[in-house]
Amino acid sequence: MKDLKPVLKKVTEIEDLRRVAERKVPRMFYDYVDSGSWTETTYRSNETDFDRIKLRQRVLVDMDNRSLATQMIGESVNMPVAIAPTGFTGMMWADGEIHAARAAEKFGVPFSLSTMSICSIEDIATHTSKPFWFQLYVMRDQDYMANLIQRAKDANCSALILTADLQVMGQRHKDIKNGLSAPPKPTLTNIINLMTKPQWCMNMLGTKRRSFGNIVGHAKGVEDLLSLSSWTEEQFDPRLSWDDVARIKDMWGGKLIIKGIMEPEDAIMAARSGADALVVSNHGGRQLDGALSSISVLSDIVQAVHAEDSDIEVWLDSGIRSGQDVLKAISLGAKGTMIGRAFLYGLGAYGEDGVRRALEIIYKECDISMAFCGHTNINKVTDDILVKGTYENLKVGRF
């Protein structure tokens, strides 16, 4: 096997990993990751709004003994970052969820598995030694839902993530144009593109995990990819409401995270639901195009939760591509962050080594930037590290 150390030393930012992943991963799967809904306006603003926030440089401050270590819902983490749940992860790299989970465990950050993962809950439990988190999409089939939650319990998952913003599916133009489906459509264009991705093809030939491991063989009537397609079209439950949260929480019986909060009113509802954490997220710009960026609404949601005198933790997802983005989110009141595309680029580029490199990059950027801002402990960072006027008016774009 090729020694990747010399190659990875030259990978200095997440953008480097993105470029390699774009070259190595088949077009339909790369585009699935690197796209947003409709015009992709929200997808782009998730990143550009982070860029608008400026940091204050402080000097002649003792920068020794720095630490990014903290806790997320009571779990110790080496930095306030968790791997977000992402569908189709195992199509970026063969057995991709296993590779990402291993990298996260070794680095000391949480890993979240999606309902729509290629590798199953049991696969991750078998190939890791620490508890991971499981993300739940609510389906109409109540028996399947109960069984899915029980499987997560049996795998010793330490938290359940309820995704609240996928009752209906946002349209992503690239997926339609690429013929992304289950199973993928074997168009001439796709076949030609696959022929240019030899490493990806060889890796896929070496695994049997090519379908949705949490669904196929577990949901009634779903025994292969052909039956899966019609099942998923019918099963996402548009009736999901706050009334269902208590029921799901009771079924689960453990720590609950609600992902997809973008408004203070919904943050208050999440706090009152008894959830342990909420994630400020617009699904990476993949659902409601034209919505605000996640970072632009973070402060309002933090204030709303504080006004409730609630212990619920506020995290941020969508748009994080660097350690500076993590630092900015923490400075505006987030207790943790989640990364999706940043780790997926690493996975598509170099498998487990690429995910580890993505985490290393984010850690180093956050650590050094925190020092330049005059802090040595991530738990003590506040908005005093930010330049006034560069973050207060993000929602209306006044600068």
Order of alpha helices (4+ residues) and beta strands (2+ residues): alpha-alpha-alpha-alpha-beta-beta-beta-alpha-beta-alpha-beta-alpha-beta-alpha-alpha-alpha-alpha-alpha-beta-alpha-beta-alpha-beta-alpha-beta-alpha-alpha
